[in-house]
């Protein structure tokens, strides 16, 4: 072994929730665990630092019966998630909550919705903009870092993984850059936990949108896709890389820090219609804000979308949510055109008045006749019922897609082992959290839950690594 080599039982790439849970659990199981974090900052930024901390499975209470949660996952993803992974999430999500509680995490019920039954405390404050210091995710990461140290593990800041080391087909470590010095970390297993690729314009451009510069980073933007590239170079299969979790934001969020990550405009999108600059609908609004955000990102110009709705929707769905668009969107400077007739509204937004009038008329007629499935594109009710656009004044707001994390990534099995194109595990290589693929997304852009994905895959990976290292 050369002087630049470091020896450990397991090396984890990334120190968000998934990476720290994997490292802590591995250390608790008696392994020498080393977690690498690319940033040197004490409170390094990542999506887990920003999270509001809601633990759920497909927007359902994480403590529900396993069969109910499997059904919810299948419905949300329309069968995209493999059955064994759906069962894993449904069975072990509650275990993540209990495990975190054992490490000192506190939870609270944040609203009347079952979706908010298990929220990390203290929660974010109910206000627009970014609010993370001393709140949910920030507190959790500091807690997990303390646990890692307590159990004998190590967090190495300022260390960015560059490539995997493989010997005779087995992953045995990583090459990394530590404060300008190239080092090798030899290990019995490598766990990739670097949070996806939403922060890398090249990969976003390859998989998600032709114009990554016209999408708003709704998270930390620190997921560079290093893990995905490293795993793919070793033969790992990728799955579902064309979908992301995010929300529909005001277009002004690109320049106004008070308009992201909240308020988002999903409730208005699912109540009204979303049109392009020509005034034509291009997505099924009833499939939900996450789905529509993905459709906006795929437009030839992702900054050409508008949401159009009426006063009843503004005073109804517009007030839904903890940080609703009404009143926060105009209050913090978001563009909101208002007019007593659709023609004036269209002219204010730069949309063809005749096209928009025709689009709204067709939509209202289809809604009145219960024929929304015959619209082009069809309008469903999977996430919300459509509302007529009939009560003046009428409103239009310019939109952009806000990307939080990528839903697709490295294919894994129920032990979080990275898989090759044939479905066989790659020895010594694991992927957890947002680095994984096949657990969310698909054509329906099914949202299962980022935090539960982090926790379940991290615990499973640590346990499989521990068993494998003991055998060796």
N, C-alpha and C positions, 0 to 999 in steps of 0.2 A: 504494500500500500504506500502510495506517495504521500508526501507531507500535506498536499492540498486536499487529500481525501478525508471525508467524515464518515464514520460508520454509525449506523442506527438500525433499529428493527423496522421502523416504518417512517417514511418521509411523506408529509402531506403538503401539497402545493396549493397554497391559498389559505387565508386565515379569516374568512367570513364564518358564518354560523356553521356551515357544513364542515369546513376544514377544522374548526376548533372542536366541534362535537366529536369528529373522528379522532382527532389527536387526544382529547381528554379521555374518551372511552378506551382507546388503545392503551393509554398510560394506566388507566384504572385496571386494565386486564393484565398489567405487568410488563408491557412492552416499553422499550425505549423509543419515544415518539418525538420527532422533529417536525415542526410546522414552519413552512417558509412563507413569508409575506413580502411582496415586492416593495411596499412603501416603507420608508424609515420613520414615518410619523407615529407618535404615541397613539393617537386616535386616528389610525389609518382609515381612509374612506373606502367603503364598499357598500353594496346594497343592503347587507345585513345591518350595517351601522345606521342606515336610513329607515329601515323597516318600521312600520307601525305596529308590527308584532302580532297580527291576527293568525292564530292557529286554527285551521279549518281543513276540511276535505271536500273539495268541489262545492264550496260555499255552504256546507252543512256543519253542524256541530260535530267536532272531532270525536266525541264520546258516544255517538250513535252506534247502534248495532252494526256489526260488520257487514251483514247482508245489505242493509240499507245504504251503507257507504259505497259498497261495490256497485250497486245500482246507480247511485248518484254519479260515480266516476264514469260508468259506461254511458250514461245519458249525456254528461257534459262533453265527453270526447267522441261520442257517437261510435264507440267501439275501437277507437284508435289505440288505446292503451292495451297492451297484452294482458290477458286474464290473470296471469300469475302476479304481475306487477300491481294490477288493481286490487287484488286480494291482499297483497303485502301492505299497501297504503292503508286500506280499510282496517286491517288487523292491528297495525303497529303505530298508527298516528297517535293514539292516546298514550302509547308507551313513551313517545317523545316528550309529551307534556309532563308525564310523571318523572322521567329522567331529568328534565330541566328543573323541575321542582326540587328534586334531590340535590341538585347543585346550587340551589338557592334562588332560582328564578321565581318571580311572583307573577300571578295572573289575576285578571279581573274581567268582569262582564262589562263591555263598553257601550252596549246599546240593547234595545229590546230584541234585536234580531239574533237568531240562533248562530248566525255567522260570527257574531261578536261575543260568543260565550267565553272564549279563551283568548284573551288579549294580554300581551306582556305589559306589566306595570313598571314604572308609570307610563301612561299612554301619551301620545303626542297631543299637543294643545289644539283646540278647534279653531284654527286660523289658516289663512292661505299661506302659500310659500313652503319653504323647507324648514323643518323644526325637528332636530334629532338629538342635540346635546343633552345628556341627562335623561333621555327618554328611552322607551322600549328597547330598540336594537342596540343602541350605544351601551346601555346598562348591561344587556345580555353579553355582549362581546367582552366587556371588561370583567364580568363575572366568570366567563369561560376561560379567559386568559389566566385569571388567578387560579382556577381549578387545574389548568394544564401545569402550571408551576408547582402547585401543591402535590400533584401526583408524580412529579419527576420529569415531566415533558419540557420541551424547549420551544419557544417562539423566536424565530430568527427574522427580525425585520431587515429591510433593505436587501433582500435576497430574492432575485427573480430567476425562476427555472427557465432554462433555455432548450434542453433536449433530454430525452430519456436515454438511460443506459440499458442495453439489452445484451445478454450473454446466452448463447445457445437457445434463443427463443424465449428467454425469461427476462422480465423487466427487473433490473437489480439496482436501480437508482436514477438519479438525475444529475445533469450538469447544470450549474447555476452561476449567476453573476452576483457576487457579494461585494458591494462597495468598490466596484471596479475590478475585483479579482475573480478570475474564473476558478470555480471549485467543483469537486465531485462529491456527491452524497451517495454513499453505498448503503443499500437497505434491502431488507427481505421483501418489501413491497412498497409500491408508490401509489398514493391516493391523490387523484387530481380533483381539486376543489376550488378552482380559480374563478368560478362565477359566470361562465358563459362568454359570449363574444360580442355583446351589444356595444362595447366601447371601441371596437375595431372597425373603422370605416371600410376596409378592404373586404372583410368577411360579411359585414352587413350588406355591402354592395353586391357581393357574390350570391348571398342567399335570400335576402329580405327585400331590398329596395334598390333601384338603379340610382337613387339619389340619397345616400345616407346623410348627406349634409343638410337635407331638408326634413329630417326627423329629429325630434327633441329627445335628448337623453333625460329620461324621467327618473333615473337612478343615479348612482355614483359615476357611471361611465368607466369604471376601472376594470371591467371584464374584457381583457384584450384577446381572448381566444388562444392564449399560449397552450393551455392544456389540450384543447381540441387539435391544434396543429401537431403537438408532440405525439398524441395518441394516434392520430391518423397516420403519421410517419411510421408508426410501429404496426400498422395494419388494422387499427380499430375501425369499426363501421360507424357511420354517422346516421342519425335518424331524426326526422322532423325539424331540420334546420331552417325551414322557411317560415316558421311561426314564432311569435314573441308575445310575452305578457306585457301589457301596457294599457293606456287609456287614451281617450280622445281629449286633447287639450285645446285651449285657445291658441290660434296661430301666434298671438302676441307673446306666448310663453318662450318663444325663441329669443326674445329680447327683454322680457319682463320677468325678473326673478320671483315676483309675487304670484305668478300664475303657474308654477309647478312646484312640487308634484300635485298640489291642490290649489284651486278647485279643478276637478276634471268635469267634462261635459257629457258623460255617458247617459245620464238620465234624460237630458234634452235630446240626445241622438236617438234613443230608443222610443221617445214619445213622438218625435217629428220625423222629418226626412233629411237625408244627407245627399247633397247634390254636388256636381262638379261645377267648374266655372261657367259651363254652358247652360247649367240649370237642370241637368238630368241626374236622376238617381243612379247609383252604381253599386249599391250594397244592400243586403238585407239588414235593416236597422234592428229588427227584432231579434237578431242573433246576439246582440249585446255590444257594449262599448269596446271590449277587447277584440272581438271579431272585426268591428268597423275600423278600429285603429290599424289592424293589419291590412284591411282593404285600402285605406288611405295611403299607407306606405307603398302599396303596389301601383298606385296611379302613375301615369307618365310624369305628372307633376304633383308630388305629395302636398304641395302648398296651394292646391286649387280647390279644396273641398270647403263646403259650407253646411251648417246645420240651419234648417228653416223650421219655425214652429210658431204657435200663436200664443195669445195672452193666457189662455187656460192652461197650457203646458208650462208657461213661465211661472205661473202662480201655483201650479200643482207639482208635477215631476221636477220642475226647476228648483224646488225647495227641498228635494229629497237628498239624504246623505248627511254625513257629519259636517262636511264643509261644502255646502251646495253652491251651484252656480248663481242662484238668486239668494242673497244679494251680492255675493263675493266677486263674481266676474266683473261687473262694471265698477264695483267699489274699489278694486285694485288696478283698474286701468285697462281691462280687457275690452276689445272692440265688440260692440253690440249695436247693430243697426235696428231701428224701430220705425215703423211706418203704419199709417192707417189703411193702406192698400198694398197689394202684392207688387203692383207696378212700381210704385215709389220705392218699395223695399229692394226690388231687383236692381233698380238704377243706382241706389246707394251702394249696393254690393258689387256693382259691375257685372251683373248677370243679365242675360237676355230676358227682358220682361215677358215676352210671348212664350218662350220655352218654359220659364219657371211657372207661369200661370197654367200652362198645359200640364206640367208635371203635378202641380198641386191639385188641379181638377181631377186628373186621372186617379190620383191617390185617394182623394176624398170620395169619389164615386165608388172605387173598389172597396173602401172601408164601409161605406153605407150599404153596399150590396153584399158584404161578407165575401168578397172576391179578391182579397189582397194576395192570395196565392197565385193569381193570374197576372199580377203586375210584372214588369220587367225592370230589375230583377224581382222575384217574388218577395213579399213582405210576410215574415212569419211572426210568431209570438213566443219563441223559445225563451227569451229573457224578459220581454215586456210587451204589453198590448199597445198597438198604435193609437194615437190620438188624432182627431180631425184637426185640420188647420183651417179654422173657420171664424175664430173670435178675434177681432181687432183689439189692440194693435198687433201687428205681425213682427216677427223678429228674425234676424239672420246674424250668425256669428261665424267668422273665419276659423278654420280648424287646422290642426296638425296632429300627427301621430306621435304620441309619447311612448317611447320604448323603455321599459323597466329592466326586463331580463329576457334572454332568448330561451324559448321553451325547448328547442332541440339541441342535440349535441351527441355525445358519445353513447353508443348503445350499451346497455348494461343488463345483467340478469338480476335475480332477486337477492343476490349477495353483493350487488354493486360492482361485480367484476366486469371490466371492459370486454366487449365481444368483438370478434372479427366478422367478416362478411358472411361466413357460414353459420354464425351463431355460437361459435366455440369461444370459451374464455381465453383471454390473453394472460398467461401466467404472470403473476406479480403485479398486474396493473388493475387499478380500481378507479371509478369515477363517481362523484357524489354531488348532490345539490344541482345547481343550475348548469354544471358542466355536462350533465346527462341528457340523453334524448329518449323519447318513447314513453315518457311518463305524463306528458301534457301535450297540447297542441293538436296536430292533425288538421284535416280540412275544416273541422268545426271550431278550431282554435280553442279546444277544451281546456279550461282552467281548473286545475286540481289543487294547487296550493304550493307556493314556493317554499315556505318554511317547513311544512311537513315533509316535502321532498328532501330538503336539506337534512332534517333530523333522521328520518327513516333510513335513507341511503347511507348516512354517516355511521349510524350505529351498526348496521349490517356489515358494512365494509370493515370496521374495526374488529368485529367479532370473527369474521372470516380470516382476516389477516392474522389475528392472534392464534387461531386454530392452526393455520398453515405454518406459522413460524415455530410453533411448538412441535409440529410434526417433523420439521426440518432439523 
